[in-house]
């Protein structure tokens, strides 16, 4: 027997909105069964959602998440191709974050310099 989930139960479980689930469905990440107007999500959908949210936390786009998740082959649970692709994406996003950190550090340094000049001028103006 497989568990099923409603849009409300999955939303609460993962602290996301029902609109987010519908968006993920539209993007092809989730594929719930329909019972009339009701969406019924499977364990498979729940797992895909969990992996997608994990990928988003790592900085992956929805398309990147879907691409990597879609590479999964149940007959080959240790799919080397999938794991290598994930590692490649992690390296790419890490490099982007390192560049952002450098940019932030340069901006903070520039702010410190300007602030010191401003404070120096204020001291000179009040003396």
Buried (B, 14 or more C-beta within 10 A) or exposed (E): EEEBBBBEEBBEEBEBEBEBBBBBBEEEBBEBEEEEEEBBBBEEBBEBBEBBBEBEEBBBEBEBBBBBBEBEEEEEEEBEEBEEBBEEBBEEBEEEEEEEEEEEEEEEEEEEEEEEEEEEEEEEEEE
